[in-house]
């Protein structure tokens, strides 16, 4: 297939380098924004994770770089170490492809400055030479700018990647300080999965009549993903996860949990069952996290257990399955979790575990437009639930309870604090079991009587 990036008036060496990384057809956001960025416009790109935002600014920056000029020409800020590392790897990969065509780019200096790395070494490097492309987390970049170690007097591009995540993590003040240190005539590019209202003042302050492009999606979850819902009921979640992971061959499975403590608990359990498991969360020392991420990318693990923070920072090739140990507190993270699979046109599977007390969260996700296929785990296989609307029928059946149970429900609601739903459901189950036993005893007595009458 012919390389379709030629339509953007990119330099010939850039087009050839794109061939080298295997890109042929631009994504929707690349189609809409690359021409504007090349033309010098400020842009705001809003689209879902995995849509190709990174290569909008990567290609435009390389197209404008002059490797013979020994000064900072582009600064990219990323809210997490993992995301910064992935951007750095993407830039290095493209530099390698471009260097095979144009040797002038072989000595291009691309730096990655993030918290938790060797600050002293980076300081010495900056005192000796300025990098031409700078990638980093807001805190480290702000510090280097404040100490006049990083010189951006002639910088051309400032990219704010995952702006909504920077806002959520409290880094927007640092990003603001970085932006204020930049030349007034630079080009600013902002990319984000969402554009919250609190981000608007920042955009208005620094951007000059930006082109704002929102790439709508036909479905909240990509249609390449089988999105399953699995009720755990009274089952042990660790055992359910192990059963799911070992039911068949998967290339790479990600398990997401809400807290680092739960991530550690799952990883420890799976390891004890003989699985080789990587553990990724914010409580792990930065150097160890980087080492783990390298090992994951080198395909040393088939199973990865991660926290929600990592769900926005894991960009791993070939994820065939995502398992949600629970429903995230911030429902938006659900989209980021399942978005780790089914990428680049490949198929994937997302399985969400939920308990009786998470019915409301499931309904909220459905209200966001997320569609589930209810499943049950039986004999090491996922099978369809016969009644796909079983939850709504269960709600309806509560209205048909006998008077005693209705009175019990009303009493619980009147006197029990939040959490009464679990107690009500327990009482309902107890009453149903009790009634079933009474019915069985009655039937048994009737059979015995019938025999004695013969």
N, C-alpha and C positions, 0 to 999 in steps of 0.2 A: 504494500500500500504506500502511496506517495505521502511524504511528510507534508502535513497541512499547515505547519507553522510558518511556511514561506509567505503566507498571506499577510503577515504582520510587519513586513519590511525590516526584519531583523538582519543583522550583518551575516554575510555568507559563512563565516567561521562559526557563528552561533548556531545557524541552521544545521551545519555538519555535526556540531557537538551534540545537538538534540538527537540526531540519528544515533549517536554513540550511546545515549542513555535509554534508547528504545522507545522514545515518545514519537507518536505518529499523529494522533488527532487531539487537538486542544479540548479541554473541558469547557463547560458553559462559562464559568467565571474567567477562564483564560481568554476565551473568545471575546468576551465583552470588555475586559479591562486591559489586556496587554497593549492594544493600540493606543489607549488613552495614556498609559504610563509612559510609553515610548515617546508620545507627543509632549510629555512634560507636565501633565495634569496631576494634581493631587487627587487621590481616589480613596473611597471607602468601599471595601468589598465585604459583603455579608453573605455567607453561604455555609452550608452544613460541613461538618468535619469530613475529611477525605475528598473534598471537591476539587482540589488542585490549587488552593490559594498560594502555597509556597512558591510554585514555579511562575506565578504571575510576576512577583517582584524579583525572584532569582534571575529569570531570563532578561528582564528589563535592566537590572543592575549590571549583569555581565555585558550586555549590549552597549552600555555606556562607560564601562570601566576603561581606564587607561593604565595598563600595568607598568608603564614607564614613569608614572608620577608617584613619588614616594610620600603620599599623605593619605589620610582617611578620606574615602570617597563614598562609603555607605555604612550606616549604623542600623542594626536590626536588634530590637529589644524583644525578649520573650519572657513570659512570666514564670517559667519553671526551668530547672536545670535540664530535665529530660527533653523538653521541647527545644531548648537552646542547642543541646547536643545533636538533636535530629536535624535542625537547620544547618548546623555546622557540617554534619556529614553530607547533607544534600549539596551544599556549596562546594565541599571538597570533591565530591563525586563528579560534579559538573566541571570543576576546574581540571580534573584529571582527563575527562573526555575532551575538553577544549585544548588542553596542552598538547595532545597528540596531533592536533591540527595547526595550532599556533603556539610555537615554543615560547613566545613572549609571556604567556600566562603561566608557565611552569614555576616561576618564582614569585607569583602573586601571593601576598601574605594575607591569610584569612585567620582571624583570631577569635577565640571563644572565651569570654570572661564571665564566669559564673561563681556564685558563692560556694564555699567549700573547697575551692581549688587553691593552688600555690600562689598566694598573692605576691610574695617576695619575688618569685621567679618572673611573674607577669610584669611587675614593676620594672625589673631590670631590662626586660625585653622592650618595654615601651620607651625607656630612657635611651635605648640604642636605636630602635627603629619603630616607626608608626605603621600599623597594619593598614592595608587598603580597604579591607572589609572587616567590620567589627560586628560580632554577634555576642549577646550576653543578657544576663538577667538585670533588671532595673537597679537593684542595690549596688552591685559591683560596678556597673557603668557609671552610676551617679558618683560613687566614691572616686573613681579614676578621673572623671571630669572635674570634680571639686578640687583635686590635688594637681590639676593641670598636667596630669600624666598622659591623658588621652586628648589629643589636639584635633578639634573638629572645625577649625576656622573656615576650611574650604570644602567641607562635606557637602555632597550633592543629594544624598538620599537619607531619609529617616523613616524606617519601617516599624510600626507598632503591630506586632503579631499577637493574635488572641487577645484583643483589647478587653473584651468582656471578662476574661479570666483574670487579667491584670487588675481590673476593677474589683472583682470578687475577692481577690487575695490581698487587697489593700496596697497595691503597688502603683496606683495611678498618680499619687503625689510624686513618687520618684520619676515616673515617666514624664510628668509635667516639668520637673527640674531639668531632665535631660533635654527635652524639647526646647526649653528656654535658652539652652546653651548653644543651640544650632544657629547657623547663618539664616538670615531672614529670607533669602532667596532659594532655600533648599526645597526639594520636592518631598512631600509627606504622603506615605501610603499606610492606611490603617486597614487591618483585616480582622474579622471577628465572626463568630458563629451567630451572635446576636448583638444588637445595638441598644443597650439599656438607656433610659432617659438620662441617668446620671453621667453618661459618657458624652452627651451632647455639648455641654459647655467646653469641654476639652477640644472637641472637634472644631467648634466655632472659633476658638481662640487661636489655633495654629494653622488651620487649613484654609486655602484660598479657593473659594468656589469649587469645592471638590465634586467629582463625579461619584455619585452614590449608586451602587448597583447591588440590589438584593436578588439573589438567585433563588427563586421559589422551588420547593420540592413537591412532587406530586404525592409522596407519602412521607410521613415523619421517619419511618424506618425504611431503608432502601428495599426495593422489591427483590433484591438478590438475597435477602436474609429471610430464613424461616424463623419466625418469632413465636416461640412456644411459651406457654404458661403452665407451671407445674405446682399443684398444691402439695405441700409437704405433710399437712395434717399433724399427726403426732410422731412422725418419723424423725430420726436423728439426721439433722442436715448434713453433717460431715459424711455420714454413710451414703446419703443420697447423692452428694457431689462425687464421691468416689465411684459409686455405681454408674453415674452419668459419664464420668471421664473414661471409664474402662469398658464401656459397652461396645466400643468399636474403635477402628483406627481413625484418629484425627491427626492432622499435621501439627497443629499447635492450638492448645486450648487456654483461654484466659478465664480465670475465676475472679470476680469482683466482689468486694465486701465493703461495708460502710466505715469500718474503723480499722486502724492498724493492729489493734489487739485481736480483732476477728480474723484479719488477714494472717497474722502469725499463728492463730489457733488452727485455721484450715490447713496452712502449709505444713505445720507440725504433724497434723493427723495424716495428711496424704503421704508425707515422707515416711512416717511409721508404717504405712501400708506398702512401702517399697517403690513409690513413684519418685522420680527425680524432679524436684519442684523448685522454681525460682520464686522468691518473695520480694515484692516491690512496694514500699510505702514510705511516707515521709519520716518515719522514725529510724530509718536505716542511715548510717553514716554515709555522706556524699560519695566518698571514694568507693565504698563498697557498692553503692547503687550504680555508679558508672560501670564498675567491673561486671556487675550482674547484667546490666543492659547490653554490654558488649557480648557477654556469653549467650544471652537470649538471641541476639542478632546473628550470632555464629551457629545458631541452631543446636546449642548444647542442652536445651530444655524442651520438653514437649508440653509441660504444664507450667503456667505462671499464675500466681495469686497476687492480686494488686488492690490498692485502695482507690477511692474515687479520684483523688488528686492525680493519680497516675493514668486514669482513664482519658484525660486530655493530653497526656504526655507519652502515651505508648503508640508508636507508629511502627508496627512490626509487620513485615511481609508474611503473608500466608496464614493468618489467623483463621482457622476453620470453624472455631466454636467459641462462644462466649457464654459463661454461666454466671448469672447474678445470684449470689448467696441470699440477697435480700433486695428490697426495692430502695433505691437511694433516698436520703432525706430530701435533697434537692432533686426534684423529678427531672430537671433538665439533664442531670448527669446520666439518666437512663439512656438518653439518645447517644451521649458520648460513649457510654459503655458498649452498647450493641453496635455502634459505628466502627468498632475495631475490626469487625469481620464483614464479609460481603463487599469488599472494596475492589475497585478497578474492574468491575464487571464479574468478579468471581462470586461463587455462591458461598453462603455461610449460614450458621445456625446460632440463634440466641435463645437461651433457656433461662427463664426467670422463676425462681422459687418463691413461694409466698405462703404465709400461714393464715389462719382464720382471722387474726387481728389486723391483716393488711388488705382486707377487702376494699376499704375506702381508697387506698393508694392505687390499687388496680383500676378502680373505677375512674380515678383522676387521670391516670395515664390514658385510659380509653377516651376520656373527654378531650385529651390533647390530640386525638386522632390516631393513637397507636392501636393497632389491631393484633390481637393474640390468637393463637391456635391452642386451645386447652388440650393438655396431654396428661397421661398418667404413666408412671414407670412400673412396668410389670415384666417379670422374668428377664430383667436386664435389657428391656426394650422400651422405647417410647411409643405408646399407642394412643389413638384418638380417644377423647372422652366421648361416650355415647351421646350424652346430652350436652351440647356445646354451650347452652345457656343455663347451665346448672346453677350458677350463682344467683341469677335473677329468680329462678324457680324456688331456690332456697329462701330468698327474701319473701316471696309470695306465700310459701308454705307456713311461714311464721304467723301470718294473718289468720290461718285456718286452725290454729292450735286450740286445744280444748280449754274450757273456762279456767281450770286450775292453773294451766301453764301461762295463760294470758295474765292472770293475777300475779303470778310469780315474776313475769317480765316487768309488769308495772311497778311492783314492789322494788325490784332491783334498780330500775331506772330512778325511782324516787329517792333511794337511800344510799346508793353506791356512787363513789367518786369516779372520775374518768378511768376507763378500764373495765366498766361494767359489762361491756359487750362480751368479753371473754367469759365472764361469770355466767351471763345469760346463756351463752352458747353451751357452756358446760352443763348448766342446769337442764337445758333442752335435751342434750345427749343423755344425761342421767335419767330423765323422765322417759325418753324413748326406750332406753335399755330396760328400765323397770317395767314399762308396759309390755314390752316384747316377752319378758320373762313370765309375767302374769298370764299372757296369752298362751305361751308354750305350756305352762303348768295346767291351765284350764283344758287345753287340747289333749294333754297327756292323761288327765283324769277322765276325760270323756272317752278316750280310747280304751282305758283300763275297764271302765264301767261297761262299755259295749262288749268287751270280751267276756266279762263275768256274767252278763245277761244271756250269753249264748248257751 
